Amino acid sequence: MICDFTYIDDIVEAIVRVNDEPAAPNPDWSGDHPDPATSGVHNLTT
């Protein structure tokens, strides 16, 4: 039996690419009045 790890390789490559350029902080963001569009938990599995 041969296993295909292409899917795992793609996920690892995507994570490595994202980590190369971390997101810049937003100087206008306030914890007192957070923007709901940029705050929250996102489900990446759907």
Steps between C-alpha positions, in 0.01 A plus 500: 500500500628846407406805707450838335606790722432774243219648709719520812788646297269771363384598850856513633612711204211743554585539869866562422409764239262678738764507773748666264292821503314550828208741500576858593319642803222751443585821690132604495380185679365548852415234753231730636320510163613197294385460141290179479612450140862460609446327834383149569556135432495376143425141404738398223359150459176593324 
